[in-house]
Amino acid sequence: MKTVVVGISGGVDSSVSAYLLKKQGYRVIGLFMVNWEEKDGACTAEEDYEDVKRVCNKIGIPYFTVNYTKEYYENVFKHFLEEYKKGRTPNPDVLCNREIKFGPFLEQAKKLGADYIATGHYAKLEEKDGKYYLRKAKDLNKDQTYFLNQLSQDQLKDVIFPLADIEKPEVRRIAEELELSNAKKKDSTGICFIGERNFKKFLQTYLPAQKGLIKTLNGEVVGEHDGLMYYTLGQRRGLNIGGKSGGTGERWFVLDKDLKTNTLIVSQGEDDALFSKALIATEFNWIPEKPKSSTFNAFAKFRYRQPDQAVKVTLAGDKVRIDFAERQRAVTPGQYAVLYDENGYCLGGGVIDEVIF
């Protein structure tokens, strides 16, 4: 009997994944990761672990807990803070998958005798000629291949995604049929393992904020910001300049950040200056391998849940240029550009380093 260690989080997706694997005849072990600890109660790890215990006892599988708070802080959170210092908007969930869920977690699973590991991600994995291909899940609304774009062949080779061909309503139905305690638990949002919270207050704990001016493109001062790190391109809420007299009455949004002068650049209405024509990505990870052609057409996402966008890809050394068929709004440095082919296979992804207007 093959052994599968499931990364079980206390959520309904990983719980149903564990049940499905047991039903398929695997020996299933649940492994709960603690990657963030706080004394103020903002982290939900303790509540989640209670759900894990209830679910594993109900399904009838053993479970263990492992603490990766040091690894998470060193390999994910430090990078997260450094990106904010640079005025960029990072995506720690992508790094968390590469550095934790498919890193030390995989190593720990092997120590427990695992033949495979499994997670509750909505994604498909296919093997052909010794290579592993990542493909969009059946439930395109929940597909999470975007967050898995940095995984290597070694990380993918022993993975099972039990929810590859199951849609979310069916997952809920299975959980309710089993009378799992978390059947109606809402999906987690917020930063990977840190959870939902007042983001501004959270960042202030780690990064000193420096107030500065909010200006329009023509240099008119329209307000004061609390620190450039708190804003992202295209942001409309929280600018506190909506009542400015003499404006058009349209909503203001963030257009750019000037780190040298600590200035937040804003515009009113759907300003054309927010739309770009291309980007340069770095740290690109190719799945399953780097394309043989230096120029090719593909589809891309520049943020999670964005519909696929037609693009032209050009490889230039360790950089990847992605030209858009249609100009894109608020493409943000620090986020990931993830490429797909016409059949939903994830080609890989890289960090958006430069936006070309």
Disulfide bonds with the S-S distance in Angstrom:
none
